[in-house]
């Protein structure tokens, strides 16, 4: 048996759940971006030392999905050595706290070309933990994280406003967009 009032409340509850979900996703994305920005800010105090590229190549990665086509991505793999306090370290991190994969081989090759094997390079390392190092102090995709967070929070706000509007109409006994 069809009951318009039940349908109205189900829609209202679904809107509330969507608003809360969007808010949580937005909040988590903001927390992640803030954590990455703090890490990036901390790397500005890292010291630098000369290093040498040991190897530099592009690795093809295939992810297999059951019943679907495989996904191919390319990983620029750069291994380098550097010395701090008389101790030799090896690292593969290009950027701080991030490993980048590319959909196009050419993009990964462009990264690898900047670090050919045998080249002397500048390595940035954490003075508190010299084994933690990177070739670049930048962190990719923070703009995307902020954009997704803003979009998610905007969706939560729109859904929340819709819920408040509907509840207010109900409270004042006015017809709602859902029906009589």
N, C-alpha and C positions, 0 to 999 in steps of 0.2 A: 504494500500500500504506500502510495506516494504521499510524503508529508513535506510541504515546502519549508516549514520551520526547521525540520531536522536537516534538510539539505542546506539551509542557511547556516546552521551551527556547524555542520561538517565543513563547509567552505571557510567559515571563520577560524575554526581550529587548524585547518590546513594552512591558512594564511599566517597564523601565529607561528606554526612550526617552521614554515618557510622563512619567515622573518628572523626567527631565532637561529636557524641554521645558517642563514646568510650572515648574520651578525657574528656568529662564532667563527665562521670561515674567514671573514674580514679581520677579526681580532687576531686570529692565529697568524694570518699573513703579515699583519703589522708587527707582531712580536718577532716573527722570523726576520723581517727586514731590519728591525731595530737591532737585533742580535748581530746580523751581518754588518751593519754600519758600525757597531761598536768594535767588532773584530777588525774591520778595515781601519778604523781610527787608531786602534792599538798598533797596527802594523806600521803606521807612520813613524813610530818610535823604534822600529826594528833597525838593527845595524846592517851595514852592507859589507860584503867581502867578495873578492874575485872568486870565480869558479870556472869550471871547464865542462862543456857539454860532452858527455860520454856517448850518448846515442840520441838520435832524433829520427822518428818515423811516424807514419800514420797507420793506425791499427783499424781494420775493418771489423765492426761488431755486428753480429746478426742476432736478433731476438726472434725466436720462433714462437708463433701463436698457433694453438690448436684450431684447425678449421679456418684459419685466416692466412693472409699472405705475411711473409716474414718482414720484419722491420730492420733496415740497415742504417747504421750510423757510423761516424768516423771519429776516432779519438786521437788527437795529437799527443804522441808519447815522447816526452823529452826527459832524459835522465842526465843528471849532472852531479858533479862532486864539488865540494868546497871545504875549506879548512877553517876551524875556529879553535883558538887556544891550543894549537898543535894536534887537534884531533880531526880526522877526515870524516866527512858526512856525505851521504848520497841522498838525493831527493828526486822526485818526479813531479812535484807540484809546480804548475806554471803560475796559477793565480791562487791567492789566499782563500782557503776554505771552499774551493770549487773545482770540480772537474768538468770540463766542457766537452760535450759531444756535438757533432755537427751532422746535419742531414746531407750536406754536400761535401764530397771529398776535397774539392778545391778550397773550401773554407778551412779545413783541418790542415791542408798542405801549406796554406798561407802562414799559419802559426808555426809549423815546423820549419819553414824557410827562415824565420827570424832567429832560429837557434840551431844552426848546422853543427854536426858532430865536430869536435875539436876546437870550437870557438871559445874564446875567453868571454865570460859573461859576468854581470853583476848579480849576486845572489843576496836577497834580503832574508835575514834570519832573526828569530826571536832570541834576544839575549838571555831570557830566562830559560829557554829550551832550544839550544842551537840546532837540534835535529828538526825543528819546525822551520821550514824555509819556503820561499817562493821566488819566482823570477819577476813577477809583476805584483804590484801592490793593489791593483784594482780587483773588484769583485763584480762579475757580470750579473745582469738581469735584475738588479735591485729596482730599477724603474718599473719592470713588469710586475714585480711583487707588490709595489705600492699601487700601481694601476689596478691590479686585480683586487687588492684590499679595498680600494676606494669604490670600485664597482660593486663589490659584495656588500659593503656598508650602505651604499646608495640603494641597492635593492632591498636591504633590510629596512631602511627608513621608509621607502615607498610602501612596502607591504605593511609595515607598522602603522603608517598613516592611514592606510586603507582599513586596517582593523579598527583603529580608534574612530574613524569616521563612521564605520558600520555600527559599532557599539553605541556611539553617540546618537545616531539615527534611531536605533532600537530604544534607547533610554528615553528619548523624547517622543516616542510613538510615531515617528515619521516613516514613510515607506523606504525600504532599503533597495539598493540596486539588485538584490537577489530575488526580489518578488514582494508580494503583499505583506 
